[in-house]
Amino acid sequence: MDEDYKVIDNYLMIRMPAEIDHHQSVDISKRADRYIVSKQVGNVVFDFERTTFMDSSGVGIILGRYRKISCFGGKVYAVNAGSRIRRLLLLSGLENIVEIMERGGEQKDD
C-alpha cells in the first residue's frame, strides 16, 4: 500500500482505497503521519478517485492530518471526490478547513 503514498515537492499525495472504514483508517493515519514527520511535508492531498465508500472514520483521517499540518501553516486538499464522498465532506463541515477540488483541478465554490 506504500505505492499509494508519494511525496511530490512539499505535498504528501495519498491515494485513498475503495472503502474507508475504521480498519483502514488506523493504518492510513499511521502511514500518513510517518510521511508527514519523516519527509517534513507541508501539505496533504487526499485523492478519492477510487473511493466509493467512506464512513466517519474517513472524516477522522482528514481532520487528524489537518490538525497536524495546520500547526505549520500547511493545507489539506481533497481531489477526485465522487458525489457520495463530496456529500460526506460537505455534511461533516470539512469544506471549511479542506480545499475540495473538482475533478479537473478547479476549486469548488458553493
N, C-alpha and C positions, 0 to 999 in steps of 0.2 A: 504493500500500500504506500510505501515511501515515494513511488513514482507519481503519486498524487500531490506531492508537496514539492514546490520549486521556488527557489529564491531568484527573482529577477530584479536587478538593481536593488532598490530599497523595499521591495514588495515580496511578501510571502504569498504565493498563489496556492490555494488549496482546492483541489477538485473534490467536491463532496460526493459521497456514494449515492446509489439509487434510493436507499432507505436510510433515514437517520432517526434512530431511537436511542434509548438510554444506553444500550450496549455499545453502539458505535460512538456515542458522544464522549464517553470516557476516554477512549483511545484517540479520537480526533483531537480532543482538548490537550491531552498529554503530548502528542506529537507536535501540535501547533506551538505549544509553549516551549518545547525543546528548540524548535527552529527559531522562534522569536528571540530567545535568550542566546543561543549559540551563534546565530548568524546576525544578530543585532539589527533585525529588520525594523523599519519604521511604520509600515503599513501592512494590512492583511486584506487579501481579496479572496472571498469565498465564491467559487464557481459552482452554480447549481444546475448546470446543463444536464447532468444525468439524474438529478434528484426528482423523484415522483412522490415521495412521502417524507414528511418531517413532522415530528411531534414537538412538544415544548422543550425537550432536551436539546433540540437543534437551536432553538432560540437561546438557550443557556450557553451553548458553544459560542455563538456570536457575541453575546453580551459579555461573557468572560474574557474573550480576546479583546473586545473593545476596552474593557477596564484596564487590561494590561498595557495596551498600545497607546491609549489616550493619555496616559501619565507622561509620555514622552512626546506628545504632540502629534502622534500618528493617527491615521484614519483607517476605518474598516469599510470595505466595499462588498456589495453583493452583485454578482453578474449572472446573466443567463437564467434568471429565476422564471420558471413557468408560472401559470396563473395561480395554481394552488399554493406554491411556495411564496409567491409575491403576496397573496392574500394573507397568509400567516404572518409574514414580515410586517405588513401594514396593521393587521389586527393587534399584534403584540406591541406596537408602538416603536419598533426598531427603525422605522424610516426617519425618526428624529435624531438618531445617532449613527446610522449606517447609510452610506450613499448607495442607493439601489439604482443600478444601471440597466438600461434597456438592452435587449439582445444585440443591437447594433452598436453598443458602446455609449449611447447617449444617456444622460441622467434623466430619471423620471421626475417630471414636475407635476404633482397632483394638486 
